[in-house]
Amino acid sequence: MLLLHCDDPARPVAELAETLLGVVKAGYAARIGVSNWPADRLATLARHLAEEGHRAVASYQFSLATPDPAHVSGSADPDILRVIREHHLPLLSWSSQARGFFARTASNGSVDPFDSERNRDRRARCVALAGQLGSRPETVALAWNLQHPDVWPSIGPRTTEQLDRSLAALRLSLTSEQVRWLEHGD
């Protein structure tokens, strides 16, 4: 897989799509896609690639906790998510567990792009649901991510215990009501 990490708005999308398709035709990659592109250019790329029989892969930050855009770029905002849905693109989500935000009980003292009132409320709901399910909040948060179709979360465990907690999300089935409640609280 080849992902272009940043967009070059000075280059036409059609030209970039042709370059990406050339990489596939040469056998250097089976899948191609982008990260951190604006929604309109992602949609244009998806159309160009689809015309040639390829489905683009999108890679953006996607988590139950949404970061402060002043500190983290490349989030799957509503416009990006709309393009992903409309074009049926797989999403490789990074920072799926919000850099450990759901495992913490309070701020760690450093600038945390995920530490906001809305995200603290979401973390509290993860703690409550984890208690009901006999699980951990970070496991519930990752299970939320996995409930979205065509989302492939990436994780970055530092210990075997963290890996085990992440893998437990694969066995944790959330209802649509729980998914909605975790995000919106209603």
C-alpha positions as CSV (number, residue, x, y, z in Angstrom):
1,M,0.0,0.0,0.0
2,L,1.2,3.5,-0.8
3,L,-0.4,6.5,0.9
4,L,0.5,10.1,0.1
5,H,0.8,11.7,3.5
6,C,0.2,15.3,2.5
7,D,-1.5,16.9,-0.3
8,D,0.1,19.2,-2.9
9,P,-2.7,21.6,-3.8
10,A,-0.5,23.1,-6.6
11,R,-0.8,19.8,-8.5
12,P,-4.0,18.8,-10.1
13,V,-5.7,15.8,-8.6
14,A,-5.9,14.1,-12.0
15,E,-2.1,14.2,-12.3
16,L,-1.6,12.8,-8.8
17,A,-4.1,10.0,-9.5
18,E,-2.2,9.1,-12.7
19,T,1.0,8.9,-10.7
20,L,-0.6,6.7,-8.1
21,L,-2.1,4.4,-10.7
22,G,1.3,4.2,-12.3
23,V,2.7,2.8,-9.1
24,V,0.0,0.1,-9.1
25,K,0.5,-0.7,-12.7
26,A,4.2,-1.1,-12.2
27,G,3.5,-3.5,-9.4
28,Y,5.0,-1.5,-6.6
29,A,1.7,-1.3,-4.6
30,A,-1.6,-3.1,-4.6
31,R,-3.6,-0.3,-2.9
32,I,-3.2,3.4,-3.0
33,G,-4.6,6.3,-1.1
34,V,-4.0,9.5,0.9
35,S,-3.9,11.1,4.3
36,N,-4.5,14.6,5.3
37,W,-6.2,15.8,2.1
38,P,-9.1,18.2,2.2
39,A,-12.5,16.7,1.5
40,D,-13.0,18.1,-2.0
41,R,-9.7,16.8,-3.3
42,L,-10.2,13.4,-1.6
43,A,-13.6,13.2,-3.4
44,T,-12.0,14.1,-6.7
45,L,-9.2,11.5,-6.2
46,A,-11.8,8.9,-5.3
47,R,-13.7,9.6,-8.5
48,H,-10.5,9.5,-10.7
49,L,-9.3,6.2,-9.2
50,A,-12.8,4.6,-9.4
51,E,-12.9,5.4,-13.1
52,E,-9.8,3.3,-13.4
53,G,-11.2,0.4,-11.3
54,H,-9.4,1.3,-8.0
55,R,-10.9,2.2,-4.7
56,A,-8.8,4.8,-2.8
57,V,-7.8,4.2,0.8
58,A,-8.2,7.1,3.2
59,S,-6.0,7.5,6.3
60,Y,-7.2,10.1,8.9
61,Q,-7.3,10.5,12.7
62,F,-10.6,8.9,13.8
63,S,-11.5,8.2,17.4
64,L,-14.3,8.6,19.9
65,A,-12.3,11.5,21.2
66,T,-11.9,14.3,18.7
67,P,-8.7,16.4,19.1
68,D,-8.3,20.1,19.2
69,P,-7.5,21.0,15.6
70,A,-4.9,23.6,16.8
71,H,-2.8,20.6,18.0
72,V,-3.6,17.8,15.6
73,S,-4.2,18.0,11.9
74,G,-5.7,15.3,9.6
75,S,-8.8,14.5,11.6
76,A,-11.7,12.8,9.9
77,D,-14.1,15.7,10.2
78,P,-17.7,15.5,9.0
79,D,-16.8,16.5,5.5
80,I,-14.1,13.8,5.3
81,L,-16.5,11.2,6.7
82,R,-19.1,12.2,4.2
83,V,-16.7,11.6,1.3
84,I,-15.6,8.3,2.8
85,R,-19.2,7.2,3.1
86,E,-20.2,8.4,-0.4
87,H,-17.3,6.7,-2.1
88,H,-17.2,3.6,0.1
89,L,-13.5,4.2,1.0
90,P,-11.8,2.1,3.7
91,L,-10.5,4.3,6.5
92,L,-7.2,3.5,8.2
93,S,-7.8,5.4,11.4
94,W,-4.8,6.6,13.4
95,S,-4.9,7.7,17.0
96,S,-7.8,5.3,17.3
97,Q,-7.4,5.3,21.1
98,A,-6.7,9.0,21.3
99,R,-3.1,8.6,22.4
100,G,-4.2,6.8,25.6
101,F,-6.8,9.4,26.6
102,F,-9.4,6.8,27.5
103,A,-6.9,4.8,29.7
104,R,-6.2,7.9,31.8
105,T,-8.4,9.1,34.7
106,A,-7.2,12.7,34.5
107,S,-4.9,15.0,32.6
108,N,-1.3,13.9,32.5
109,G,0.0,17.5,33.0
110,S,1.1,18.0,29.4
111,V,-0.8,19.6,26.6
112,D,-3.3,16.9,25.5
113,P,-5.1,17.7,22.3
114,F,-7.9,15.3,23.4
115,D,-8.5,16.9,26.8
116,S,-11.7,18.8,26.3
117,E,-15.0,18.8,28.2
118,R,-16.7,16.9,25.4
119,N,-14.0,14.2,25.4
120,R,-14.0,14.0,29.2
121,D,-17.7,13.4,29.0
122,R,-17.1,10.6,26.4
123,R,-14.4,9.1,28.6
124,A,-16.8,9.1,31.6
125,R,-19.4,7.2,29.4
126,C,-16.7,4.7,28.4
127,V,-15.9,4.2,32.1
128,A,-19.5,3.6,32.9
129,L,-20.1,1.2,30.0
130,A,-16.9,-0.6,30.7
131,G,-18.1,-1.2,34.2
132,Q,-21.3,-2.6,33.0
133,L,-19.5,-4.9,30.4
134,G,-16.7,-6.0,32.7
135,S,-14.2,-4.3,30.4
136,R,-11.8,-1.3,30.3
137,P,-12.6,2.2,29.0
138,E,-9.9,2.1,26.4
139,T,-11.2,-1.2,25.2
140,V,-14.7,0.2,24.9
141,A,-13.4,3.3,23.0
142,L,-11.6,1.1,20.5
143,A,-14.7,-1.1,20.2
144,W,-16.6,2.1,19.3
145,N,-14.2,2.6,16.5
146,L,-14.6,-0.9,15.2
147,Q,-18.4,-0.6,15.0
148,H,-18.0,1.7,12.0
149,P,-18.0,-0.1,8.6
150,D,-14.8,-0.1,6.6
151,V,-12.7,1.4,9.5
152,W,-9.4,-0.2,10.2
153,P,-8.0,1.3,13.4
154,S,-4.3,1.4,14.1
155,I,-3.0,1.1,17.6
156,G,0.3,1.7,19.3
157,P,0.5,-0.4,22.4
158,R,3.8,-0.2,24.4
159,T,3.2,-3.3,26.5
160,T,1.7,-6.7,26.1
161,E,-1.0,-5.7,28.6
162,Q,-2.0,-2.7,26.4
163,L,-2.0,-5.0,23.4
164,D,-4.3,-7.5,25.2
165,R,-6.7,-4.7,26.2
166,S,-6.8,-3.5,22.6
167,L,-7.4,-7.0,21.2
168,A,-10.3,-7.4,23.7
169,A,-12.1,-4.8,21.6
170,L,-12.5,-7.4,18.9
171,R,-14.6,-9.5,21.2
172,L,-16.7,-6.6,22.5
173,S,-19.9,-6.1,20.6
174,L,-21.6,-2.8,21.1
175,T,-25.2,-2.2,20.2
176,S,-26.1,0.8,18.0
177,E,-27.7,2.5,21.0
178,Q,-24.4,2.1,23.0
179,V,-22.4,3.4,20.1
180,R,-24.7,6.5,19.8
181,W,-24.7,7.0,23.6
182,L,-20.9,6.9,23.8
183,E,-20.6,9.6,21.2
184,H,-23.6,11.8,22.0
185,G,-24.7,10.9,25.5
186,D,-28.4,10.5,24.5
